[in-house]
């Protein structure tokens, strides 16, 4: 990585440390100060990530105990300015360690690499980016990735992907999908982008979910494992899912679909994401029936036969579709 990049990353980290200190320890923090902080945060994603990371460290870790006013030798108290300097130096030292660790890959990472990756209907692909991040692409997915010395950016155009991000302090990993983005803070997560709905599920680590455009008004959310964000044109909702449910939702990584009292209509919609041969639910009586079990995502014929045996529905197989209807009641 070039000396200018190192200097820039160090400066950002030190300035973020100054802002965190002033925001949390200054008794004179004013609305004007907040405006200045907001302006600095909005200058770049790197600013926001550096600030969020250090702020999180302050509130969650004893490693930043140096921020607090504490007795020194001889009974004197450390002055706030001294604490501020200690925090800034500690942040700069952390940047130095990360930079040294990444020196071996510097030459490779200096050259920007922009790539497009995609999968066909029913296909599954695993890619490894230049920084070591692994991405699993689900059916009918398109994404673009740009890796350079200064940024790690991915745009999910459509479909679904699972990210296992190689964590770096100085280069945030950002996934943009529609009007929103996910900023990695040391994370494994999935993103699914449908026509009118975006879903982000955090499996491990931490991530921030925020608007990618200034005209989208929402409060950023710092996600913890099990958090699931669902964003539509009308609202953004964050809920919590148990680990078992998250594992079921990610069964596509093994080529499976898992249903647990899922309506036949919803099960058919999931199968149709993976297959050119479509499941057609002919009536509401059949649509409301529920199914349980694990099924190969690309075997619609097997699912149709199981539904017939377990639910008593009628199956009509055609060249490119399977029509499922409720068995008429015998008189």
Secondary structure, 3 states (H helix, E strand, C coil): CCHHHHHHHHHHHHHHHHHHHHHHHCCCCCHHHHHHHHHHHCCCHHHHHHHHHHHHHHHHCHHHHHHCCCECHHHCECCHHHHHHHHHHHHHHHHHHHHHHCHHHHHHHHCCEEEEEECCCCCCEEEECCCCCEEEECCCCEEEEEECCCCEEEEEEEEEEEEECCCCCCCCEEEEECCEEEEEEEEEEEEEECCCCEEEEEEEEEEEEEECCCCCCCCCEEEECCEEEEECCCCEEEEECCHHHHHHHCHHHHCEEEEEEEEHHHHHHHHHCCCCCEEEECCHHHHCCEEEEEEECCCHHHHHHHHHHHHCEEEEECCCEEEEEECCCCC
